[in-house]
């Protein structure tokens, strides 16, 4: 049975999707961009601020499902400029312990709301 995970501590969906779906011990978190959940707007400060906010949004969704970053097994990062790869990696890596999840990083032409980076995760508990 699948369960919809939703929290007001992360941005509400801006399209026809759920923040996350939990099924058979897995949590599939929709892509998160650097939206401040209180304002509904992208945070100022460029890619560093946006990746940090996206990861904090993911933290809140994981928490709503009774999980944390140690449960993440796969991530996908979408980035609009590969020149930001190092900056994104630096902040992203701070959210995980010694064991990093499997990951893909894909350059894209654009993201919703003009975001510079988007992160989706799959977690398992």
N, C-alpha and C positions, 0 to 999 in steps of 0.2 A: 504494500500500500504506500502511495506517495503522500508526502506531507508538504504543504506550502509553508515556507519560512519567510516571515516578514517582520521587520522591526522599524520603528520610527527613528531609531538611532542611526540609520543609514538612509541615503536618499531613496525616495519612492521611485518606482519604475517610471521611466519616461516613455514607455511604449507597452505593447501587449506581451508582457513577460512578468515572471515572478522574480523577486530578489534572489530566491534560492528554492530548490526542491530537494527534499530528503527522501531517499528510497533505499531500502535494504542496507542501511548503515553508511551509505554514501550521501554526500551533500554536494550538489551541483550549484555553484554560485554564479549568477549572471555577471557579465563584465561590469566592473566598477570604474568610473572615471572620478576625477577629483572634485566632485560636487560636495559642497557643504550641505549636510542634511537640513540645517535650520533655514538656510536661505534659498536652496535649490539652484544655486549658481556655482560655477567653477571658482575654486579658490584662486586668489592672485598669487603671483610668485613664480610662475613658470613651471617647468617640468618637475623640478624637485618638490615643490609644494603640491602639485597634482598627484604625483606618485604616492607621497606620504598620505594625502587625504584618501586616495583610492584604497590604500592598504588599511587605513583606519576604518573605512566603510566595510571592508571585508572582515576586519576583526569583529565589528558589531554584528554582522550577519552570522559569522561562525559562532559567536557567543549566544545568539538567539537560538541556535541549533544545538547548544550544549557542547560546542567544539572550540578548538583554538588552533593557532597556526601549526602546532606540532602534528595535527591531524591531516594537514594538507598533503596530498600525494601528487598533484599535477597542477601546474599553472600555465596560463597562456598570457603573454604580454603583447599588446598591440601598441606600436609606437609610430608616430608620424615622422620622426627624424632620427635616423640611426646615429647621428652625432650625439644624441642624448643617452645612448646605450650605457655608457659608463656611469653617468649620474643616476640613472634609473637603477642600475645594478647595486650601487652603493646603498641607496635607501631601501630597496627591496630586500637585500640580504640581511638587514638589521631586524627583520621580522621573523627570521628563522634561526633555529639553533645550529648545531653542527651538521645536521642532515638536511640538505635542501631537497625540495620536491623535484620531480621531473618537470621540465619546462620547455616551452617553445616561445620564441620572440619573433614577431612578424612585423615588418614595416608595412604601413598602410597609408593610403593617400589622405584620408581624413577620418575623424571620429565625431560622434555626436557632440553637439554644443561647442565644437571647435577644440575639444580636448586634445592634449598632446600625448596622452598615454591612457590605456585601459587595461585592466587586469581581471581575468576570470580564474577561478580555482575549483578544483574538485578535492573534497576532503573525505576521509573515511574514519569511522570510529566503531 
